[in-house]
C-alpha cells in the first residue's frame, strides 16, 4: 500500500513541478490561475486507483469491474451532454465544481479539461484492462503463444471499440469508453508486433532498435521532452528555430522537421541512458 501511495504522489508532484516550470518559462506564475491537473497527474491518479482496485478485487472479477466503470461512464456522457463542447457538458460541470474554472484547461473558451477528474473514471478502467490483458497473456506458456494471445485480445478490443463508436464516438478529450477499447486494443496489437519482431524473430536492429531504446525509459523521455520544450521557450530559442526552418521548408514541412528534431534530441538522451544501463523508475 505504501509503495502505491508513494508512486502516485511522486508522479503527481513531478507533473505539478513541470507545470510550475512551464509557467515560469512563460513568465506567468499565477497560482490563482494555475492548472492543477495534467498528463502526469492523470497518470498518477489512474495508476493509484487502478492499483488499489487490483488489490481489492480478485483478478477474475476485473472484467466485471471494467465493464461497470465503462458502462457507468458511458451513461454519464450520454445523459449529461458529454460529447458537446459547451458549458452543459457534465465532464466540465463536475470538474468546475471541484477544481474551479481558473484551474482547468480551456478549449474554445470552454473550461473542459482533457485530464479532468470525472474523465479519470475510464482511465482507471484502462489501467485494469491493461492489467487483465497482461494476466491473460502471462498464462500462455511459450513466447509465440503469448504473442498470439496478445494479438487476438488486442484485435477483439479494437473491433468492439470501433463497432460501439457508432453510438459512443471515439473521443480522447473526454476519454470515452470506446477510446479506451480502441487505444488499448491498438496498443496491444503494436506490442504483439514488436514482441514478434524483437523477441521471436530476433530482429533487434535498425529502426526497431531505435524504438526499443525509447521503450527502456518511457517516463524519463516524457519528462525530458517537456523539460526540453520549457528550456527552449525560456531561452527564447523556440520561435527562432521554427522560423529558421520555415524560411526554406514552408509551414507544414518546417513543423514536421521541428518535431522530428525534438524526437531525435530525446532519443540521444535515451541512447545515452541505454549505453549506461540506466533505467529511471518512479
N, C-alpha and C positions, 0 to 999 in steps of 0.2 A: 504493500500500500504506500509506504514511504517513497519507494522508487517511482511509482506512478505520479505521486504528487510533486516530487522534486522535478521530474522531467517535464511535467505540464507547466509548472511555474517557470522553469528555466526557459523553455521555448517561448512562452508568453512574454517574458521580460526581454528576450532577445528581439522579438518583434516590436515591442514598445520602444526599445533603445534605437532601433533602426528608424522608427517614426520620428523620434526626437532629433536624431542626426539629420534626417531629411528636412525637417523644419528649420534647423539651424543653417543648413546649406542654402535654403531659400530665404533666410533672414527673417523668418516669421514664426518665432517660437511663442505662440499664444495658446496657453493651456486652456483658455476658455473656449477655444475652437479646435482643440486637439482631437484628432480621430482616434478613438480608443482601440478599435479593432483593426485587423489587417490579415494578411495571408498567414503569417506565423502564429498570430493569436488564434485564428480559426483552427490551424493545425493543432495547437496546444489543447484547445477545448475539445476538439474531435477525438484526439488521442486519449485525453484524460477520461472522458465519458465512455469512449469505446472500450478502453482497458478496464474501466470499472464494471461495465456491463459484462464483459467477457469473464470477469472474476465471479460475478454474482449469478450469472446464468450458465447452465451447462451447455456445452458446445452443440449438443443435439437439438437444443431449442433456439439456437441462434437464428436459423431461417425464419422461425415464427416471430422473433423479436424484430428482425429486419423487415418482415412483411408488415407488422403492426406500425413500425415507425414510418415506413414509406407510404402506406395507405392513409395513415392519420395526417401526414403532411400534405398528401395529395388532396385530401378532403378540405384541409385548411386553405390551400391555394385556390381550389375551385369555388369554394363558398365565400372566400374573402378577397376576390379580385386580385389574386396573387400573380396573374400574368399581365397586369396593367402597370404602366409607368405613370402612376398617379398617386395622389395623396390618400386615395382609398385603398391602396394595396395593404393587405393585412401584415405583410412582412415589414413594411415600413412603419406601420402603425405601432406594432409591438416594439420594434427597435427604438422608435422615437420616445415611446413611453418609458423605456428602461434606460436607454443611453443618453437621450436628449438629442435634438436635431443638430446642435452645434458640434456634436462629437461623432457625426456619421459622415459617410461618403455621400456625395450628391451626384445624381445622374439627371442631366437635362433640367436642373433646377429643383428636382425632387429628392428629398432625403430618403434614399433607398440604398442601404449598404450591402454590397455583394458578399461581404464576410460578416453579416449580422448575426444576432443571437438566435432568432427564430429559425433561420435557414441553417443553423448548426444541426438541427434535428436529422435531416437526411445525411449530413456528413458523418454523424455517429453511425447511421446505418451503413454508410460507405465503408467505414473502418471495420465494422463487424462482418460485412460482406467479404472484404479482402481477407480477413482472418479465417472466415469459413472456407473460402476457396483454397487458402493455403493449407488448411487442415485436410481437405479432401484430396489435394494433390499429394500431400505428405503420406497419405495412406497407400499410395502406389509403391510398388517395390523397386522397379527399375527406373532409370532416368528417362528412358524412352516412354514408359507408361506415364510418368509424371508430366512430361511434355504433352502427350496426347490428352490426358485428362484436363490439363490446364487449358489447352486449346479448345476442347469441347465445352468446358464450362464458360470460357470467355465468349465463344460463339453463341451459346444459348442466352447469356445475359445480353449480348449485343442485339440479337434478334428480338428478344422480348422487349427490350427498351425501345427499339425502333417501331415495333408494332404498337406499343402503348403510346407512342409520341403523337399518334393521330388524335388522341383525346387529351393527352397531357404533354404539351410541347417540351422538347429538349431545351433547357434554358440554364446556362451556367450561372447567370447573375443571381437567380433565386435558388439555385441548386435543386432543380426539380427532380422528382423521383426517377423520371426517365433519363435525366442526365447522369444520375448515379449508376443506373444499369448500363447505359451506353459507355460511359467512361471506364467503369470497372471492367466491362466486357472487352473493350478495345485494349485497355492496358494489359489484361490477362493474355490476350492473343499476341500482343507485341512481346510480352515477357516470354511466352512459349516459343516465339520465333527466335529470339535471341538465345534462349536456352538450347534450342536445337542447333543453331549455328555455332555457338561458342562452346557448349559442353558436349553435345552429341557428335557434331561434325568436327569439332576442334579447330575452327577457323578463327581463332583469336588473333587476327592481324588486320592491317589496313584500316579501313573505315570502321570495322567492327571494334577494333581495339580503341579507336577514338571514343566511341560511346561507352565502352567498358571502363575506360579511365574516368569518364564523367560519373559513372554509376558507383564508383568506390566512395565518393564523398558528396552525395547529393545535397545534404544540408549545408555543408561548407560552401558549395558552389552557389547555392541560392543566396546565402548571406553575403558572400563575396561580390556577387553580381550587383546586389543592392548597394553595398559599400562603394563599389567602383563607380556606379552611377552618381551617388551622392558626392564622391570626391570630384568627379568631372564637373558637376554643377557648382560645387564650392569654389573650384579653381577657375570657373568661367571658361572651361575648355569645351563644354558640351556643344553649344551652338556653333562656335567657330569651326570645330571639327566637322560637323554636319554640313555647314555651308561650304567648306572646302571641297567635300565630296560632291555636294550638289552642283558646284560650279562646272564640273566636267562630266558628271554622270546623269544629272537630271534628278527630279524629285524622288520617284519611286526606286530607281536603282541605288541612289545615294542612301535612302532609308534602309534598303536591304543590306547594302555593303556595311553600313554603320552597325547594324545588328550583328552581322557576321563577325566583324572585328571585335565586338564586345564578347561574343561567344568564344572566339579564339583566345582572348585575354583570360577569360575564366578557365579555358582548357589548359592553358600554360600553367596556371596555378595548380589545377587538378593533376597535371602531369608531374609537376614537382613533388606534390604530396604522394603520388603513386610511386615515384622513384625512391622517395624517402620512407616508404611503407607507413605513411601517416594516415590514420583514419580518425576523423573528428566525430566523436559520439557524444550525444547530449543525454 
